[in-house]
Amino acid sequence: MSKLRQILRLHTQRCSKLQIALQTGISRNTLKKYIKDFTSSGITFEELNTLSDQDIESLFIKPEEKPLNEKIAILFSRFPAMDKELKRKGVTQQLLWEEYRKQYPGGLGITQFRHYYGHWKAQVNPVMHIDHKAGDKMFVDFAGEKLQIIDKQTGEIQEVEVFIAILGASQLTYVEAVPSQQKEDFIAACEGALLYFGGVPQAIVPDNLKSAVTKSSKYEPTLNETFSDFAEHYSTTILPARAYRPRDKALVESAVKISYTRIYTKLHGHEYHTLDDLNKAIIEALELHNNTLLKGRGYSRRQQFEEVERSALAPLPPLRYELKKQLFATVMKNGHVGLSADKHYYSVPFRFIGKKVKVMYSRTAVEIFYHYERIAVHPRLKSPYNYTTDKDHLASTHRFMSDWTPEKFVRWAEDIHEDVKLYILKILDRKQHPEQAYKSCVGILGFAKKVGNERLINACHRALGYGIYNYKTIQAILEKGMDADTETEQYEQLQMPLHDNIRGEDYYQ
């Protein structure tokens, strides 16, 4: 009746029906009925305000409309099942009321139905008044009180953080002790929660932890890049709780308080020497908590999860998330980027030479980005001062050079003539390392295109007779036309070094 007095007072103050509905929470159709009855009664608000609640009830509520105790009792008995159904997507109070009225045609109207449901909801769950749909959100936070592990050898006490996650609809809870609130431990704990639940919700709601949010904002908080990458891997969304909005995180804060009474107390008086031992004890206490019946509902968190929420979660991806680190580097002139952690080098497409790129690397892979575009991906190798090269990344000249091998030059020379092959073999044999002779081989074999195979064959034949094996010998023979001269006396006309160790005037140019 106090609500009815408020409605009529606002009406006499010339407030619109929309304003009254917003302030009182009463539907506009019910408002119209009360205002119509008030107008037809012919009494003023001042006169009505002097009446008792019972008198006002007799004026505005007809006997057949007054809820009977039996009706209310029947309705309250249906609320636990209805509350569970409301967590399914697409189920509304209107639909449940229509089902109720089909079964009980003389039952309560929709307004009273909603009123009594809200009253029941406040009794069984006084903290959380937000209805969460199945598979919608997972709330995460760290408990304020830490737990301890004791070193068995030294007796040193190490405090550890306690991570808590809870699903919004079923309230199934996950608890894990972790070394710290750092990014690596926080993400690993979030992944542990998803594995425990066996699926992925549409969103993860963290508090404004540094591990999750690098910059808080009422409208667009800046997310930690690694945490965003984790969310992308699991195809979910990060929705940070708004600063100074306790209702956004009331569910997980309630879970923290319950953990103190149902989990911390179970661990009290026991010593744990490793994090694994501590977490095994936590899981045992957690299972008891999740299987305890919820107050006033007749079912547990685990039962509600299995019936309502498990099927609403998205499936887990086939591979677990690998934590990635990042660094920025400039692409070297040879088209490679160095990963300083391993002193190993990875190729990128040659057009990015000289550009500054972002390198993201995990335990098994290295990804390279330029302006948000992934330009290269390689398996991670930890061999220092070595190169991992994708041939498609190289320019045509570099690609040709990457294919240089002794066998390649021998086959090339063999296709021209046996004498050319023999000369190339002599060059390769005389160098301390085959790569030292590659440029000489390319230069000599390149003469085939410039002067023809026949002249190159003759030049190699004559040079084999000299016993001098280098590019400049073949060049001199061809330039002086000695490949066509059978007179060996002209050998003295050659101006060339007589030993490979004599570098000559052109070596440093």
C-alpha positions as CSV (number, residue, x, y, z in Angstrom):
1,M,0.0,0.0,0.0
2,S,2.9,2.3,0.5
3,K,3.8,1.8,-3.2
4,L,0.2,2.8,-4.0
5,R,0.4,5.9,-1.9
6,Q,3.6,6.8,-3.8
7,I,2.0,6.3,-7.1
8,L,-1.0,8.5,-6.3
9,R,1.2,11.2,-4.7
10,L,3.3,11.4,-7.9
11,H,0.1,11.5,-10.0
12,T,-1.3,14.5,-8.1
13,Q,2.1,16.2,-8.6
14,R,1.5,16.0,-12.3
15,C,4.2,13.4,-13.1
16,S,3.8,11.4,-16.3
17,K,2.9,7.8,-16.2
18,L,6.3,7.0,-17.7
19,Q,8.1,8.9,-14.9
20,I,6.0,7.1,-12.2
21,A,6.6,3.7,-13.8
22,L,10.4,4.4,-13.8
23,Q,10.4,5.5,-10.1
24,T,8.1,2.9,-8.7
25,G,8.8,-0.1,-10.9
26,I,5.1,-0.7,-11.6
27,S,3.9,-1.4,-15.1
28,R,2.0,1.4,-17.0
29,N,-1.1,-0.7,-17.4
30,T,-1.3,-1.2,-13.6
31,L,-0.7,2.5,-13.1
32,K,-3.6,3.3,-15.4
33,K,-5.9,1.1,-13.4
34,Y,-5.0,2.6,-10.1
35,I,-5.2,6.2,-11.4
36,K,-8.6,5.4,-13.0
37,D,-9.9,4.0,-9.7
38,F,-8.5,6.9,-7.8
39,T,-10.2,9.4,-10.2
40,S,-13.5,7.6,-10.1
41,S,-13.5,7.5,-6.2
42,G,-13.9,11.2,-6.0
43,I,-11.6,11.6,-3.0
44,T,-8.5,13.8,-2.8
45,F,-5.0,12.5,-2.2
46,E,-4.9,14.2,1.2
47,E,-8.1,12.4,2.3
48,L,-6.8,9.1,0.9
49,N,-3.5,9.5,2.8
50,T,-5.4,9.6,6.1
51,L,-6.8,6.1,5.5
52,S,-5.3,2.9,6.8
53,D,-3.6,0.4,4.5
54,Q,-6.5,-2.0,4.9
55,D,-9.0,0.7,3.9
56,I,-6.9,1.6,0.8
57,E,-6.7,-2.1,-0.1
58,S,-10.5,-2.4,0.0
59,L,-10.8,0.7,-2.3
60,F,-8.4,-0.4,-5.0
61,I,-8.1,-4.2,-4.9
62,K,-11.2,-6.2,-5.5
63,P,-11.7,-9.4,-3.4
64,E,-11.2,-11.7,-6.4
65,E,-7.9,-10.0,-7.1
66,K,-6.4,-10.4,-3.6
67,P,-3.7,-13.0,-3.6
68,L,-4.5,-16.0,-1.4
69,N,-1.9,-17.7,0.8
70,E,-2.4,-21.0,-1.1
71,K,-1.7,-19.3,-4.4
72,I,1.4,-17.7,-3.0
73,A,2.6,-21.0,-1.5
74,I,2.2,-22.8,-4.9
75,L,4.0,-20.0,-6.7
76,F,6.9,-20.0,-4.2
77,S,7.3,-23.7,-4.6
78,R,7.8,-23.2,-8.4
79,F,10.4,-20.4,-8.0
80,P,13.6,-22.6,-7.7
81,A,12.8,-24.5,-11.0
82,M,11.8,-21.2,-12.6
83,D,15.0,-19.5,-11.4
84,K,17.1,-22.3,-13.1
85,E,15.1,-22.0,-16.3
86,L,15.6,-18.2,-16.4
87,K,19.4,-18.8,-16.9
88,R,18.7,-20.4,-20.3
89,K,18.9,-18.1,-23.3
90,G,15.6,-16.9,-24.6
91,V,13.7,-17.8,-21.4
92,T,11.9,-14.8,-19.8
93,Q,9.6,-14.2,-16.8
94,Q,6.8,-13.6,-19.2
95,L,7.1,-17.1,-20.7
96,L,7.3,-18.7,-17.3
97,W,4.3,-16.8,-16.1
98,E,2.3,-17.9,-19.2
99,E,3.3,-21.6,-18.5
100,Y,2.2,-21.1,-14.8
101,R,-1.2,-19.6,-15.8
102,K,-1.8,-22.5,-18.2
103,Q,-1.3,-24.9,-15.3
104,Y,-3.1,-22.6,-12.8
105,P,-5.7,-20.5,-14.7
106,G,-6.8,-18.8,-11.5
107,G,-3.2,-18.0,-10.5
108,L,-1.6,-14.6,-9.9
109,G,-1.2,-12.0,-12.6
110,I,2.1,-11.0,-14.2
111,T,2.7,-8.0,-12.0
112,Q,2.2,-9.9,-8.7
113,F,4.2,-12.8,-10.2
114,R,7.1,-10.5,-10.8
115,H,6.7,-8.9,-7.4
116,Y,6.8,-12.2,-5.5
117,Y,9.6,-13.6,-7.6
118,G,11.7,-10.5,-6.8
119,H,10.9,-10.9,-3.1
120,W,11.9,-14.6,-3.2
121,K,15.1,-13.8,-5.2
122,A,16.2,-11.2,-2.6
123,Q,15.7,-13.8,0.2
124,V,17.7,-16.6,-1.4
125,N,20.4,-14.4,-3.0
126,P,20.5,-11.1,-1.3
127,V,23.9,-10.0,-2.8
128,M,23.5,-10.6,-6.5
129,H,20.4,-9.2,-8.2
130,I,21.7,-9.4,-11.8
131,D,20.4,-12.4,-13.7
132,H,23.1,-14.0,-15.8
133,K,22.4,-16.2,-18.8
134,A,24.1,-19.6,-19.2
135,G,27.5,-19.4,-20.9
136,D,27.6,-15.7,-20.8
137,K,30.3,-14.6,-18.3
138,M,33.1,-15.9,-16.1
139,F,34.1,-13.5,-13.3
140,V,37.7,-13.6,-12.1
141,D,39.7,-12.0,-9.2
142,F,42.3,-12.7,-6.6
143,A,41.4,-13.2,-2.9
144,G,42.7,-10.6,-0.5
145,E,44.1,-13.2,1.9
146,K,47.0,-15.3,0.8
147,L,47.9,-18.9,1.5
148,Q,51.3,-20.3,2.4
149,I,53.7,-23.1,1.3
150,I,56.6,-24.1,3.5
151,D,60.0,-25.2,2.1
152,K,60.7,-28.7,3.5
153,Q,64.4,-28.2,3.7
154,T,64.8,-24.6,5.0
155,G,61.4,-24.1,6.7
156,E,61.1,-20.8,4.7
157,I,57.5,-19.6,4.3
158,Q,56.3,-18.4,0.9
159,E,53.0,-16.6,0.5
160,V,51.0,-17.4,-2.6
161,E,48.1,-15.7,-4.3
162,V,44.7,-17.3,-4.5
163,F,42.8,-17.0,-7.9
164,I,39.0,-17.4,-8.0
165,A,36.8,-17.7,-11.0
166,I,33.0,-18.1,-11.0
167,L,30.4,-18.7,-13.8
168,G,27.6,-16.2,-13.7
169,A,24.6,-18.5,-14.3
170,S,25.4,-21.7,-12.4
171,Q,27.8,-20.1,-9.9
172,L,30.2,-23.0,-10.3
173,T,33.5,-21.9,-8.8
174,Y,37.1,-22.5,-9.5
175,V,40.0,-21.8,-7.0
176,E,43.7,-22.1,-7.6
177,A,46.9,-21.0,-5.7
178,V,49.4,-19.3,-7.9
179,P,52.9,-17.8,-7.2
180,S,51.9,-14.2,-8.0
181,Q,49.4,-11.9,-9.7
182,Q,51.9,-11.4,-12.6
183,K,50.6,-11.8,-16.1
184,E,52.0,-15.3,-16.7
185,D,50.4,-16.7,-13.5
186,F,47.1,-14.8,-14.0
187,I,46.7,-16.1,-17.6
188,A,47.7,-19.7,-16.6
189,A,45.0,-19.5,-13.8
190,C,42.4,-18.3,-16.2
191,E,43.2,-21.2,-18.5
192,G,43.0,-23.6,-15.6
193,A,39.5,-22.3,-14.9
194,L,38.4,-22.9,-18.5
195,L,39.8,-26.4,-18.4
196,Y,38.0,-27.1,-15.1
197,F,34.7,-25.8,-16.5
198,G,35.3,-27.8,-19.8
199,G,34.3,-24.9,-22.0
200,V,34.5,-21.2,-22.8
201,P,32.0,-18.5,-21.8
202,Q,31.3,-15.6,-24.1
203,A,33.2,-13.1,-21.9
204,I,35.7,-13.0,-19.0
205,V,35.1,-10.2,-16.5
206,P,38.3,-9.3,-14.6
207,D,38.7,-6.6,-12.0
208,N,41.1,-3.8,-13.1
209,L,44.2,-5.9,-12.4
210,K,47.5,-4.8,-14.1
211,S,47.8,-8.3,-15.5
212,A,44.5,-7.8,-17.4
213,V,44.1,-4.0,-17.8
214,T,47.1,-1.8,-18.5
215,K,45.0,1.5,-18.3
216,S,41.6,1.8,-16.5
217,S,38.9,3.8,-18.1
218,K,35.1,4.2,-17.6
219,Y,34.4,3.7,-21.3
220,E,37.4,2.1,-23.0
221,P,40.0,0.4,-20.7
222,T,43.2,-0.6,-22.4
223,L,43.7,-4.3,-22.2
224,N,47.0,-6.1,-21.6
225,E,48.1,-7.2,-25.0
226,T,49.0,-10.8,-23.9
227,F,45.7,-11.2,-22.1
228,S,43.9,-10.1,-25.3
229,D,45.9,-12.6,-27.2
230,F,44.8,-15.3,-24.7
231,A,41.1,-14.3,-25.2
232,E,41.5,-14.4,-28.9
233,H,43.0,-17.9,-28.7
234,Y,39.9,-19.1,-26.7
235,S,37.5,-17.1,-28.9
236,T,36.1,-15.1,-26.0
237,T,35.9,-11.4,-25.0
238,I,37.4,-9.4,-22.1
239,L,34.9,-7.1,-20.3
240,P,36.8,-5.4,-17.4
241,A,34.6,-4.5,-14.4
242,R,34.0,-0.8,-14.3
243,A,35.9,1.1,-11.6
244,Y,33.8,2.0,-8.6
245,R,31.0,-0.2,-9.8
246,P,30.8,-2.9,-7.1
247,R,27.8,-4.7,-8.7
248,D,29.9,-5.5,-11.7
249,K,32.0,-7.8,-9.6
250,A,29.7,-8.6,-6.7
251,L,29.4,-12.3,-7.7
252,V,33.1,-13.0,-7.6
253,E,33.5,-11.0,-4.4
254,S,30.8,-13.1,-2.8
255,A,32.7,-16.2,-4.1
256,V,35.9,-14.9,-2.4
257,K,34.0,-14.5,1.0
258,I,32.6,-18.0,0.7
259,S,36.0,-19.4,-0.1
260,Y,37.3,-18.1,3.2
261,T,34.7,-20.1,5.1
262,R,34.5,-23.3,2.9
263,I,38.1,-23.6,1.6
264,Y,40.5,-21.7,3.7
265,T,39.1,-23.2,6.9
266,K,39.6,-26.8,5.5
267,L,43.3,-26.0,4.9
268,H,43.8,-24.4,8.3
269,G,46.2,-26.4,10.5
270,H,47.9,-28.3,7.6
271,E,51.3,-27.7,6.1
272,Y,51.9,-27.8,2.4
273,H,55.4,-27.9,0.9
274,T,54.7,-27.5,-2.8
275,L,52.1,-25.6,-4.9
276,D,50.8,-28.8,-6.3
277,D,50.1,-30.3,-2.8
278,L,48.3,-27.1,-1.9
279,N,46.2,-27.1,-5.0
280,K,45.2,-30.7,-4.5
281,A,43.9,-29.8,-1.1
282,I,42.1,-26.8,-2.6
283,I,40.3,-28.9,-5.2
284,E,39.1,-31.4,-2.6
285,A,37.5,-28.6,-0.6
286,L,36.3,-26.9,-3.8
287,E,34.4,-30.0,-4.9
288,L,32.5,-30.1,-1.6
289,H,31.6,-26.5,-2.0
290,N,30.4,-26.9,-5.6
291,N,28.3,-29.9,-4.6
292,T,26.7,-28.3,-1.5
293,L,23.0,-27.4,-2.0
294,L,22.3,-23.7,-2.6
295,K,20.2,-22.0,0.1
296,G,16.5,-22.3,-0.6
297,R,16.9,-24.0,-4.0
298,G,17.3,-27.7,-3.5
299,Y,20.1,-28.1,-6.0
300,S,23.9,-27.5,-6.0
301,R,26.1,-25.3,-8.2
302,R,27.4,-28.5,-9.9
303,Q,23.9,-29.7,-10.6
304,Q,22.9,-26.4,-12.0
305,F,26.0,-26.3,-14.1
306,E,25.5,-29.7,-15.6
307,E,21.8,-29.1,-16.3
308,V,21.9,-25.5,-17.6
309,E,25.4,-24.1,-18.3
310,R,27.7,-26.8,-19.6
311,S,25.9,-27.1,-22.9
312,A,25.9,-23.3,-23.3
313,L,29.7,-23.0,-23.1
314,A,31.7,-22.9,-26.3
315,P,34.1,-25.9,-26.9
316,L,37.7,-25.6,-25.9
317,P,40.2,-25.2,-28.8
318,P,42.3,-28.4,-29.6
319,L,45.5,-26.7,-28.5
320,R,46.3,-24.9,-25.2
321,Y,47.4,-21.3,-25.2
322,E,51.1,-20.6,-25.4
323,L,52.2,-17.5,-23.6
324,K,53.9,-15.1,-25.9
325,K,56.6,-12.5,-25.4
326,Q,57.3,-9.6,-27.7
327,L,60.1,-7.3,-28.7
328,F,60.7,-4.7,-31.5
329,A,63.5,-5.0,-33.9
330,T,64.7,-3.6,-37.3
331,V,65.0,-5.9,-40.3
332,M,68.6,-6.2,-41.3
333,K,69.9,-5.7,-44.8
334,N,70.0,-9.5,-45.4
335,G,66.2,-9.7,-44.8
336,H,66.4,-11.2,-41.3
337,V,65.4,-10.2,-37.8
338,G,67.3,-11.3,-34.7
339,L,65.6,-12.8,-31.7
340,S,67.9,-11.6,-28.9
341,A,66.7,-14.3,-26.4
342,D,68.2,-17.0,-28.6
343,K,70.6,-15.1,-30.8
344,H,68.9,-16.7,-33.7
345,Y,67.8,-14.9,-37.0
346,Y,64.5,-15.3,-38.9
347,S,63.7,-14.2,-42.4
348,V,60.9,-11.8,-43.5
349,P,59.8,-10.8,-47.0
350,F,62.6,-8.7,-48.5
351,R,60.4,-5.6,-49.0
352,F,60.4,-5.0,-45.2
353,I,64.2,-4.6,-45.1
354,G,65.0,-1.6,-42.9
355,K,61.5,-1.5,-41.3
356,K,60.8,-1.8,-37.6
357,V,58.8,-4.9,-36.8
358,K,57.2,-6.5,-33.8
359,V,58.4,-10.0,-32.9
360,M,56.1,-12.2,-30.8
361,Y,57.5,-15.5,-29.7
362,S,56.3,-18.5,-27.7
363,R,58.0,-21.7,-26.6
364,T,57.5,-23.2,-30.1
365,A,56.9,-20.4,-32.6
366,V,58.1,-17.0,-33.7
367,E,55.7,-14.5,-35.4
368,I,56.7,-11.2,-37.0
369,F,54.3,-8.3,-37.5
370,Y,54.4,-5.0,-39.4
371,H,51.6,-2.5,-38.8
372,Y,49.3,-5.2,-37.3
373,E,49.9,-7.6,-40.3
374,R,51.7,-10.9,-39.7
375,I,54.4,-11.0,-42.3
376,A,56.3,-14.2,-41.2
377,V,56.0,-17.2,-38.9
378,H,58.7,-19.7,-38.1
379,P,59.2,-22.6,-35.7
380,R,61.4,-21.4,-32.9
381,L,65.0,-22.6,-32.9
382,K,67.4,-21.9,-30.1
383,S,70.7,-22.5,-32.0
384,P,72.7,-19.2,-31.6
385,Y,74.1,-17.3,-34.6
386,N,72.2,-19.4,-37.1
387,Y,69.6,-18.4,-39.6
388,T,66.1,-19.7,-40.4
389,T,65.2,-18.7,-43.9
390,D,62.0,-19.0,-46.0
391,K,63.1,-18.9,-49.6
392,D,59.9,-17.2,-50.6
393,H,61.0,-14.2,-48.5
394,L,64.1,-13.6,-50.5
395,A,64.6,-11.3,-53.5
396,S,65.4,-13.2,-56.7
397,T,69.2,-12.5,-56.3
398,H,69.3,-13.5,-52.7
399,R,67.2,-16.6,-53.4
400,F,69.7,-17.7,-56.1
401,M,72.6,-17.2,-53.6
402,S,70.8,-19.2,-50.9
403,D,70.8,-22.2,-53.3
404,W,74.6,-22.2,-53.8
405,T,76.1,-25.6,-53.0
406,P,79.3,-27.4,-54.4
407,E,77.0,-29.9,-56.1
408,K,75.0,-27.2,-57.9
409,F,78.2,-25.8,-59.5
410,V,79.6,-29.2,-60.4
411,R,76.3,-30.2,-62.2
412,W,76.3,-26.8,-63.9
413,A,79.8,-27.2,-65.2
414,E,79.2,-30.9,-66.2
415,D,76.4,-29.7,-68.4
416,I,78.9,-27.6,-70.3
417,H,81.9,-30.0,-70.6
418,E,84.1,-32.3,-68.6
419,D,87.0,-29.9,-68.7
420,V,84.9,-27.2,-67.2
421,K,83.7,-29.6,-64.5
422,L,87.3,-30.5,-63.7
423,Y,88.3,-26.9,-63.4
424,I,85.4,-26.1,-61.1
425,L,86.3,-29.1,-58.9
426,K,89.9,-27.8,-58.7
427,I,88.6,-24.4,-57.5
428,L,86.4,-26.0,-54.9
429,D,89.1,-28.3,-53.6
430,R,91.7,-25.6,-53.2
431,K,89.6,-23.3,-51.0
432,Q,89.5,-23.8,-47.2
433,H,85.7,-23.5,-47.2
434,P,83.5,-24.2,-50.3
435,E,81.7,-20.9,-49.8
436,Q,84.9,-19.0,-50.5
437,A,84.9,-20.4,-54.1
438,Y,81.2,-19.8,-54.9
439,K,81.7,-16.4,-56.4
440,S,84.6,-17.6,-58.5
441,C,82.4,-20.5,-59.8
442,V,79.5,-18.1,-60.6
443,G,81.9,-15.8,-62.5
444,I,83.6,-18.6,-64.5
445,L,80.4,-20.4,-65.4
446,G,78.7,-17.1,-66.3
447,F,81.2,-16.7,-69.2
448,A,79.2,-19.4,-71.0
449,K,76.4,-16.9,-71.7
450,K,78.9,-14.1,-72.6
451,V,81.3,-15.9,-75.0
452,G,79.6,-19.3,-75.5
453,N,80.3,-22.8,-74.3
454,E,83.1,-23.5,-76.8
455,R,85.3,-20.6,-75.8
456,L,84.8,-21.4,-72.1
457,I,85.7,-25.1,-72.7
458,N,88.9,-24.1,-74.5
459,A,89.8,-21.5,-71.8
460,C,89.3,-24.1,-69.0
461,H,91.4,-26.7,-71.0
462,R,94.3,-24.2,-71.4
463,A,94.0,-23.1,-67.7
464,L,94.2,-26.7,-66.5
465,G,97.5,-26.9,-68.3
466,Y,98.8,-23.9,-66.4
467,G,97.8,-25.4,-63.0
468,I,96.4,-22.1,-61.9
469,Y,92.8,-22.2,-60.7
470,N,90.9,-18.9,-60.2
471,Y,88.5,-16.6,-62.0
472,K,91.1,-14.1,-63.2
473,T,93.0,-16.8,-65.1
474,I,89.9,-17.7,-67.2
475,Q,89.1,-13.9,-67.6
476,A,92.6,-13.2,-68.9
477,I,92.6,-16.1,-71.3
478,L,89.3,-15.0,-72.8
479,E,90.1,-11.3,-72.9
480,K,93.4,-12.0,-74.8
481,G,91.8,-14.5,-77.1
482,M,94.2,-17.2,-75.9
483,D,91.4,-19.8,-75.8
484,A,91.9,-20.0,-79.6
485,D,95.7,-19.9,-79.6
486,T,97.5,-23.2,-79.4
487,E,100.9,-21.6,-78.9
488,T,102.0,-22.2,-75.3
489,E,104.6,-19.4,-75.6
490,Q,101.8,-16.9,-75.1
491,Y,101.4,-18.2,-71.6
492,E,104.2,-15.8,-70.7
493,Q,102.1,-12.9,-71.9
494,L,99.5,-13.7,-69.1
495,Q,99.7,-11.1,-66.3
496,M,98.2,-13.0,-63.5
497,P,99.1,-14.1,-60.0
498,L,100.9,-17.4,-59.7
499,H,99.4,-18.4,-56.4
500,D,96.0,-18.1,-54.8
501,N,97.5,-16.6,-51.7
502,I,98.7,-13.5,-53.6
503,R,95.6,-11.3,-53.3
504,G,96.5,-8.7,-55.9
505,E,95.6,-5.1,-56.3
506,D,91.9,-5.6,-56.9
507,Y,91.3,-7.6,-53.7
508,Y,90.3,-4.7,-51.4
509,Q,88.4,-2.8,-54.0
